């Protein structure tokens, strides 16, 4: 149904059409609906609020056509009057594909419809998952939700997704945003963001842009992940969920999750308020072994037992006011805190040192991400629009009290079953001559504390205006804007070593309640359980040490720094609708970056003794012109062909730019940062064909190519310093690199199947990538860090009569994680295959019960050095589950 009423007065000679598109049943705004005036090239798509605007419409009679996947098409005759805005309210009824199947009957279909319509109408290449679709997978955080999107893989920590890799590019080459603004990094070394700190249930959608337009921040070579937070919609919203769970490794039912969201609009929709919170407490853990090799022999071997308590608490809120049909103001904010308490008992075999050590790592760490944004948008005469934003964001990582307690057995002989020519990766054994924990004595305790803060303040202004006469029928716009962003980042780092005044044996610190009798019981090597150290006893002892038994380690000075970074950007782009089916978008962006860093030089003399710590400063300025060109051709209403060229960049990691220096004269070694590093840039080519099914599905395939310049690698070189030849380790810009890939994706509800089978659905995607680069001091070509040849997802779902079930399989192949001095020293992140299951049943219109089962195949986190049979870390988590209830009103 389409309802039209006259609106505000415009300048003479043209009119406009604006309005909203909602679901006729639920009242929810429909994002990405196509709006067209027959006989013209005037087109528009609805935004996240379901709103649209057709500007500079010549006066006359038109047929207004509104289409949306999964809904019935609506058409109505409208009259556009010169000097007036025609306000249109469109309510689309859900389409029925069989007698009993409606696309809005179940949550997966609703989510797919919103996401796919937004993808379909976007001017560039983008993938979207909506809140409903996120909820259809058993994904607790933003990283894992993003991993279901084509071309995305993730790294994991303690079994949970953490960093995002897009199209075979390492995390540094991608950007993470909240509501369109980049998130500052809580960690001190890197730019990438730990998305495990952001609960998935706080999000309205996740948008992954793979071909950037000039009006977007350019620092995303692989792509940009935008986490869109919730905002009040046309109908009142009240959501609540509560769940508990079980962790098989810890044999613990101490798993809790609560979420709630409430929002509504007031005064006929003019004002909107929404607030939500999320709180979870999880008791997790892992069991692993880690190895180091020296010239092919076993140099170090550890057995580790982790017990982890993870708490996530988040709050998000938004308020908006529609000043008129053409003007709105919005205020949005989000706050998340991730607390991670770890008790990590280790047994460490050290053959070259003839030692066995028992180590307790005990620490509490918190990560906080928070942001606020004030956004305004206004439409002026003849279709000119302006939007602006002012945003503030801060991330912090705090570890106030990591304490490592080390007990040592000495004079142990070893006969490891590892040599340069033989290793059994399923049975690495150090084979010690004796192992008597009761004789181990306290060697030292190390207290490590650090705090990192990263603050951003940004302002941006964008103006978009139509070009051409009021009598034309072609939609042409120019858009230009400016942005200023200032960053302040600081890290404080301190390490103190405590030594006991008296001899202390292991039994005095032993944790009598520690039980790891099931330690790696399924692993072929048959590693024996080992005793643990009590955290409370260890801390009481360290706190009781006199001051003269504690010595600060000055090398920690090199990890502390202060930094400022300013980015100035300006762009201009043109949007040309050359007929009803062809869109060209072209333009260029210029970004200038100024960085200033202050670090420390730490000097040790030729006897290995600390001499001094001196502050050192550095900085640089870079400017880049970044053009872009996008073509979208609609073969028909359901099929698009897209092509794009874009030039993007990725700035160096923070700590790589810090001019710190660690000078060890005894070893003739220097480790240092490099404030003269250039950003990595890339020329990107994309081609994609996509066909959308009215039953809410898509089939797409495409190829992409990236040519990267000034890639950053770790260099090890020899340089003369004060008459001596030192071995220098520092990051430098190396040779260029190239990356080629293809993506395939298919998702659809199989409504055409007979009977009960028409509840089946398939969600599948696959990405192949190949990269080539020349690493320092190597003659053969290598692959880029983070580039996995194969990444894929396959999920089979079933929805009928309120019941929903989904089995999800995700896979990524091995890739180089860390570049070593030689190919044999490269560290690989191994293949990962994980199977998860989600099931739910609607009990009433407003109540649904659900169960999530994760990591059913006990997929490990595995790293190896050089070749697959040289594991350096292999970590297992077993499976876990959550069962709960969701209420929606």
N, C-alpha and C positions, 0 to 999 in steps of 0.2 A: 504494500500500500504506500502511495506517495501523496503527501499533503504539502501544498505550497501556499505561502502567504507572502505579501509584499513586506520588504524589510526597509533598511535604512536608505537614505538618499545618497547617490554618488554624483560625481561630476557628469555633466551632460555629454551625450555622444556614445555612451556605453552603459551596459548593465552588468550584473554579476549574479551568479547562483551559488549559494552556500547552504550547508545543512549538515545533518547527521544521518547515519545509517545504523540501524539497530536490528537485533533479532526480534522477530514478532512474538516469539514465545517467551524468551527469558528477559528481553529488554537489554541484553548486553550489547555494547558497541561492537560493530563488525569492522575489523582492521583490514585494510587492503582491498576494500570493495572498489570495483571499477565504475567510474562515473563518466558518461559520454553524452554529447549532444549530436544526434544523428545529422549527417550532412556537413559536419565540421571536423576539424582536427583538435577541437577543444576537449581535453581529457583531464581527469583528476583521479586520485586515489585517496581513500579515507586514511586518516592518521590513527594513532593509538587510542584516541578518544572517539573514533568513529566519525570524525568531522572531515568535511571537504570544502573546497572553494574553487569555482570556475570564474576566472577574472577576465575583464575586458571582453564581455560577450556582446556581440552586435545585437541591437534590438530586433525582436522578431519572434515568430512562433517556432518551437523546437519540440522534438521528441527526446525526452530525457530517458536514458537507458542505464540501469543499475544492475550489475552482475556480481556474484559472489559464489565461489565454489561451495557446494553443499546446500545452496539455497535457491529458491525459485527466482528467476529474473523478473524484475519489475520495469515497466515502461509507462510513461505518462506524458501527455502533451503539456507544455509549459509556455508561458509568455514572458519574455524578458523585455522589460521597459527601460528605455534610456534613462540613466540617472538613478536607477533603483537596484537594490539587492533583493533577489527573490530567495526567500528562506524555505528550504525543502526539508521535510521530515520523511525518511524512508524506513519502512519496516518490512524486512524480508522474511518470508515464511520458509522454514526448513523444507528441503526436498526429501521426498520419500522414495527410496530405491526398491522397496518391496512393500508388501502389505503391512509389515510390522517393523520396518527398519527406518529410522530417521537419523540423520547425521548428528542431531543434537540430543539424541537419546542417551549417549554414553560419553564419558569424559575424554577418551582418546580421540574420538572423532571431532569433538569440539576443538580440542587443541590443535589437531592437524589442520582443520579448516582455517583457524586464525593464522597459523604459521604459514601455510601455503599461499593464502591470499596475499599476505604481506610480501612474500618472496616474489610472487607472480607480478605484482604491480610495481616493484622497486625498479628504479632506473639503472641499477648496477647489480653485480653478482653478490647475493647475500643469502645466507641460510638462517632460518628462524625456528626456534622451538618455543612454544607458549607454556604458560604455567600448567595447564591441564596435561599437556604432553609430558612435561617434566615430571608431574605427579604420577604418570602412568609407568614410569621406570622407577626402580628402587634406588634412586640416586640421592644421597643425603646432602651433598654440597654442590656448589656451582661448577667445579672442575669436572665432576663425574657426569653432571647433566650435559655439559658442553661436549663431552666425549662421544655422545651419540650422534653428533653432527658429522656429515661427510668430511673426511680429510683431517679430523682432529684425533690426536692421541694424547695421553696424559702420563706424567710420571706419578708415582705413588709414594706415600709415606705411611708406614704402619697399616698398609692395606687400603688406605683411602687416597683418592685422587688429589693431587696438589697443583702441579704446573701443567699448562696447556701448550701443546706443540701443534702448529697448523701447517699442513701441506709439507711436511718434512723439514720444517725450520725449527731451530732450537728456540726455547722460550724467550730469549733476549730479542729475537726478531719479530715478536708479536706484541700487541698492546692489549691491556685489560682495562675496561672502562665501566663505570657505574653511571647510568643515565647520560651517556655521551661524553663523560669527562674521565680522563685517565686516572687510575688509582695509583697513588704513591706507594712505593714498595716498603714494607716494614723491615725487610732484611737489609743488612748493611752492605753486602757485597754486590748485589745484583739489582736489575731493574724489574725482573719478572715478579709476578704477584702470586702469593699462595692462595689459590681460590678455595682451598679447604676451609678457610676462615669464614666464608660466606655461605650460609645455609640456602639450599635450593628453594625452600618454601617461602623465602622473602621476595622471590622474583616474579614479575609478570611475564617476562619472556627473556630469552637469550638470543641476541642477534650477532651473527658472525659475518662480517664484511670481508670478502676476499679480493675485491677489486675496488680500491679507494677512489672516491671522487675528490676534486680539488677543495671542496668545502669541509673535508675531514682532516683531522690531524694526520700528518704524513708518517709518523713513526710506527709503521706496521708493515713489515715486508711480507710476512706470512699471512697476516690478517689481523683484524681487530675484533675482539670479543666484547660486546656491550651487554652488561647486566642491567636490564630495565626493571626498576622497582615498581611496586603496585601503586595505583592511583584510583580514586573514587570513580565509579562508572555510573550509568544512568539509574540502576536499581540499587536499593540498599544491599550491602554485603556483610555477612557475618559468617566467618569460617573458624572452625576449631578442630584441632586434632590432638590426640593423646595416644602414646604407644609405649610399650615396654618390649624388652627383647632378651636374647640369649646369645652369649659368645662361647663357641665351642672350645677355643683354646684355653680360656680362663675358667671354663665351666661355670660361667657367671650369668645370672639373670639380672645383674645390676646395670641395666641399660634403659634410659628414659628419654622421651622426646615429647615436648609440648609446643604447639603453635596456635596462634590466634590472630585473626585479622577482622577489623570492623571498619566500615565506611559507608557513607551515603552522601547524597546531594540534597541541598536545601534551596528553598525559594525558587521552585520550578526549575531546578537544575543549575542555578546560577553559581552556587557555592558548592564545593566538594571537600570533604575531609576523609582521611583514611589513616589508620594506624595499625601496626602489626608487631608481633614479637615472636621470637623463637628461642627455645631453651632446650638443650640436650645435655645429658650426662652419660658418658659411655665408658665402660671399663673394658679395655682392649689389651692386646699384647702381641708378642711375636717371639719366634724362636729362630735363631740363625747361626750360621758359621761364617767366618770371614778369614781370608788367607792373603798373605803377601809372599811374593816370590823374589828371590835374589839370584840372578843368573840361572834361573830355572829350578833352583832348589827352594825348599820351603823355608822362608825367613821368619814368618810369624803366622800363628793360627789361633783363632779365638772362637769360643763357644759363647753365645749371648742369649740371655733370657730377659725379655722386656716385659714389664708390667706398666700399662699406660692408663691414666685417667684423663679423659678429654671432655672438657665442658665448652659448649658453644652457647653464647647468649647474644641475641641480636634484636634490634628495634628499628623499624622503619616507619616513616610518617610522610604524608603529603597533604597540602592544602592548595586549592586553586579557586580562582574566581573568574567567571566569564563576564568581563565588563560590558561586552556587547557581542552580537553574533560574529564580530570580526576582531575581537580583542580579548586576551586572557593573560592572567598572571598565575604563576605556579611556584610553590616553595616545596622542595623535597629534601629529605634527610635520611641518612642510614647510619647505624652504629652497630658494630660487631666486635665481640671479644672472644678470642679463642685461647683457652687455658689448657696447657699440656703438662701434666705432672708425670715424670718418668722415674721408674726404679729399674735400673739396668745392671744386672749382675753378669759378670764375664769371667770366663776362665781363659787365660792367655798363655799359649806355649811359645817360647822364644828360643828356638834352637841355637842361633848364633851367639846368644848371651848366656846359654846354659841356665835358663830360668823358667819357672812357672809362676804366673801371677794370678791372683784373685783380685778383681777390680769391681768396685761399685761406682757407677755413675748415677747420681741422684740430683735431679734438678726440676725446677718449676719454671715454665716459660709461658709468656702470654703475648699474643699478637692482637692489636687493635686496629681496625679500619673504620674510619668515619668520614662522612662527607655531607656537605650541604650545598644546595644550589637554588638560586632564585632565577626564574626564567620568565621572560615576557614575550608575547607575540601580538602584533597589531597589523591590521590590514587597512590601507589608506585608499584614496581615490584611484580609480582605474586599475585596481588589482595589485598595486604595490604593497608588499608585506615587509615587515621588519621584525626580527627577533633578536633578543639579547639575553645574556646570562652572566651571572657573577657566581663563582663557585669557590668553595674552600674545602680542602680535604687534608686529612692527616692520618698517617699510619705509624704505628709504633711497635717495636719488638723489644721485650724486656726479659732478661734472664738474670735475676739478681743473685742467684746462689747455687750455681752448679758446683757440686762437690764430688771430686773423684778420689776414692780411697783405695790405696794400692797395697796389697800384701804380696810378699815375694818368697818363693822357695828358690834357693841358689844351688849351684854345683850339680845341675841335672844334666845328664847326657841324653841325646836323642838319636834315633835312627829313623827319620821320616821315610815314608814310602813314596816320596816325590823326588824326581830327578829331572834334568833337562830333557830326557828322552822318554820318561814314563810318568803318567799320573792317572789315577782313577778318580774322576770327579765325584763319584758316588761313595768313595771310601778314602778320603784323605785322612791319614793318621800320622801324628807327630811321633808316636812310640817313645815315650819318655822312660828313662831307667827307673824312676820312682815318682810317686805322686802322693804326698803326705800333707794335706791341707793343715793339719794340726801343728805342723812345724813352720808354717809360713809366718813371717814376721812383718809388722807394719813398716813399710818403706817410706811412704809420704802421703800427704793429702793435698790436693790442688783445688783451690776455690777460684772459679771463673765467673765474672760478672760483666754483663754488657747491656747497653741500652742504645737503641737506634730510633731516631725520629725523622720522618720525612713529611714536610708540609708543602702544599701547593696552594697558590691563590691565582685564579685565572678569571679573565673577563673577555667576552667576545660579542661582536655585533655583526649581524648578517642582514642584507637587504636584497630582496628579490622583486623584480619589476617586469611587467610585460613589455614587449617591443612590437610595434606595428600599429596600424590604424584600427579604429573601432569597427570598421566595416569588414575587416578580414575574418577569415575562418580558420586561421592557423595559430596554434599556441606556441609562442616563442617568448622565452624569458631570459633575462640576464640576472646573475646573482653575484654579489661580491661581499667581502667581509674582512674583518681584522680580528686578531686574537693576541692577547698578551698573557704570558704565564710566568710566574716566578716560583722558584723552588728553593727551599732551605732544608738541608739534610745534615745530620750530625750523628756521629757514633762515638760512644765512650766504651772503652774496653779495658779490663783490669784482670790480672791473674796473679795469685799469691800461692806460694808453695809452703806448706807446713810440714815440719819433720818432728817425729815423736822424741820426747826427752828421755823416755825409758823404753826398753824392749817390750813389745806387745805382740802376743801370738794371736793367730786367727781365731781360736775358740772364744776369745774375749769379745769379739765383734760379731760372732756368728748369729745369723737370724734363724732362731729355732723354728719359726713358723714358715720359713721359706720351703716350698716344695715344688721341685721341677722333675718329679719322678717320671713324667710323661714327655720329657724333653726330646723332641725330634724322634719320637718312638716309631714313626712310620718310615724314617729315612734309612736306607740300606746300611750306612756306616755303623749304626749302633753306638752312637756317642753316649757315654755314661752321664747320668745326672751329676750335678756338682752343687756344693753348698753355697749359700749366699751370705751377704753382709747386711746387718741391720742398719737402715738409714738413720734411725734416731740415735743409736750408739755412736755411729761415725760422726754425726753432726755435733753431738755433745762433746766428743773428744776434741774436734777441731776448735770449737768455740772456747774450750778450756785451755788451749795452748797459750803459753806466755808469748808476748810480742817478739821476744828474741828467737822464737822458734818458727816465726813466719817471715818469709822473704818474698818481696814482690818480684815478679819476673818482668824485666824491662822490655823484653821483646814484644809484650802486649801493646806497648806504645805505638807500634807500627800499624796496629789495627784501628786506631782512633783517628778521626778526621772531621773536618767541617767542610761543607760545600754549598755553593749557591749556583743556581742555573736559571738563566732567563731565556725565554723563547718568544720571539716576535714573528707573527705570521700574517700574511695578507694573500688573498686569492681573488680570482674572477673566473666565472664559468658561464657558459651559455647553454640553455636547454632549448632545442629546436625540435618541435613535433612536426616532421615533414610528412604530412598525411596522417591518416588515422592509425597507421600501423608502424611507422618508423620514427624512432626517437634518437636524436644525437645529443650527447652531452659532452662538452669539451671545455677545457680551461687550464689554468695553471695556478700553482700555489708557490709562494716563496716563504721559506722559514729560515730565520737567523737564530743561532744558539750561541750564547756566551756562558762559559763555565769558569768558575774559580774554585780551587780546592786548596786546603791547607792540611798537610799530613806531618809525619815525623820521620826523621832519619835516626835509626838506632845503630850505634857503632860498637862492635866488639873487637878487642885488640888481638894480636897474634898469639896470645895465650888463651883466648876464648873468654876473657873477662869483659864485662860491660864497661864501656868508657863514657858514653854520653847519649842523650836523646836531644835532638835539635829540631825545631819546627822548620818545615820547608813548604813552599807555596808554588802553585802553578795554575795555568789556565789557558784557554784558547777560545777563539771565535770562529764559527763556521756559518756559511750561508749557502742555501741550495734552492735552485729553481726546479719545480717539480710539476711537469705537465701531466695531463690526463685526457683520455679520449674514450668514450663509451658509446656503443651502438646497441640498440634494442629494436629488433624487428619482429613484429607479431605476424606469424604466418597465418594464424587464425586466432579466434578468441581464447584458445586453450594452449597454443604453441608459441614459444618465444625462441628466437635465436639471438644470442648475445655475444659481443666481442668487446674487448677492452685493452687499452694500454695505459699503464700508470707507472709513475716513478715514485718510489718511496724510500724511506731510510730507517735505520735503527741505530740509536746512540749507544756508545760503549757502556758497559756496566760501570756502576759508580766507583767501585774500588779499583778497577783497572785504570781510572783517570787520576786517582790520588797519587801525588808525587812522593809517596813514602819510599824509604830505602832501609833495608836490613843489610848491613855490611859486616861480614864475618871474615876478618883478616887472617885468622888462623887457617880457615879452609879456602881462602881466596875465592869467596862467593858473595855475590850481591843479588838480592831479590828486590825488585822495585816496580812501582807503577809507572804509568806513562801518560802525563797530562796532554801530550801532543797527538793522542790517538784521534783519527778521523772517524766520523760515523760511517757505518756500512750503508751503501746505497744499492738500489736494485731497480732494474728496468723489468717490468712485469707485463706479460702478454697472457690474455685469457680468452677462451672461446667455449661457449656453452650452448647446448640445445636442451630445452625443457618442454615437456608436455604435461599438462595438468588434466586430471580426470574429474568429471563433475561429481563422482562418488567420493571426492576428497582424497586425492592421491596425486603422485607425480612420478614421472620417469624422466631422468635427466642424465646427460653425459657430456663431458667436456675435457679439454686439455688446457694445460697452463705451462708457462716457461718463465723462468726468472734468471736474469743475468746479474750477479752480485759483484760489487766492487768494494775494495778496501775491507775485505773480511778480516776479522780480528782473530789472531792465533797466539798461543804462548810460544815465545821464541827463547832459545837458549843459545847464547853466543859468547865468544871470548873477546874481551876488551882489555886494553892496557889502562890501568889506573895507578897513578903515582909510581910508575916504573914496574909494576907487577901486572901479570896477566890474570884477570879475574873471570870467573864463570858468571855470566849475567843471565838472570831469568826475568823476563818482562813481557807484557802483551804488546804486540805490534800489528800494524796493518800489513796483511800479506797479499798474496795474489788474489785475483778474482775467483769466482766460482759460478757454476751454472746448476740449475735445478729444473728438471722436466717432470711432468706428471699428468695423470689422467684421473678423473673422478666419475664414478657411476653411482646413481642412487635410484631406488624404487621404493615407494610406499603406497599402499592402497588398502581400502576395505574391500573384501571380495564379496560384495553384495550380489553378484551375478550367480553365485553358487546356490544350489537348491537346498531347501529346508534349513536344518540347524547349521549347515556349513556356511551360510551367508553371514555368520558372525565372525568369520576368520579375517585376519588382517596380516599384512607383511610389511616390515620396515627393514630395509637393507641398503647398505652402501659399501663401496669399496674404493680405495684410493691407492694408486701405484705411483711411486716417485723414484727418480734416479738423479743423483747429483754427482758433480765432478769438481775437484779442486786440487791444487798443488800445495801440500802442507810444507812447512819449513824443513829444509834439509832432506827432502825426499824426492826421488826421481819419478816414482810411479804416481799416478793419479789416485786420489782418495775420495771418500764420500764426506759430505758435510756432517758436522755434529748435529744430532737430532733427526737425521734423515733415515726413516725406516722405509724399506721398499714397499711394504704391504701394511695397510691399515684398513680395518673393516668392522662393520656391525651387522648383525642379523637378529631380528626379533620377530617372533610369531605371536600374534595376539588372538584372543577370542573374546567377543563381547555379545552378550544376549541376555535378555530378561534381567538386567541389572547386575549380571555377573561379568567380571572382567578378569582375564588371565593373560600374562605375558611372560614368555621366556626370552631372555636377551643374551646374546653371545657377542663378545667384543674381542678384538684381536689387534695387536700391532707386532710387527717384526722387529728384530734386533736393530740397533743403531749405535754409532759411536757417541758415547756420553762425554768423555774427556779425552782430548788429544794428548798422547804421550810424546816422548822424545823420538821414539821409533815406532814403527807399525806394531811391533810386538808389545809395546807399552800402552797402546790405546786401550781405553776401558770402554766396554760395550754394555749397554742396557739390553738385556736379552729379550727374546720373544715373550709376549704375555697374552694368555688366553683366559678369559673369565666368563663364567656363566652365572647369571642372576635371574631370579624369578619374582614376579609380583602377582598377587591375586587379590581380588576384592569382590565384595557382594553388597549391593544396595539393599538395605533392609526396609527403608521408607524413602520417601521423596528427599528427605534431608539427611539421612544417616547412612553411612557406608562403613563397613568393617574391611580391614585389609591386612595382608601379611607380605613382608618382603624377606627374601632369602638371598644372601649375597655370598659370592665366592664359593660356590658349591663344590668346585673341583680343587679347592685349596691351592690356587695358583700362587706361585712364589714371586717375590721380587728377586731378580737374579742379575748380577753383574759378573762379567768375566774379562780377563786381560789377554788381549791378543787372539787367542783361540778359545772355542767353546769349552774345552776340557780344562781350562784354567780358571775356575770360579774364584772371584775375590769376595763375593757376598752372595749368600743364598738364604732368603728369609721367608718364613712361612707363618700364616695367620689362622689357618683353618677357616671355618665358615661362621657366619653370624646371621641373626634374623631379628626382625622387629614385627610386632603384631599390635594393631591399634584400631582406633575408630576415628572417622572424620565426619564432622557435622557442617552442613552448609545451608544457609538461609538467605 
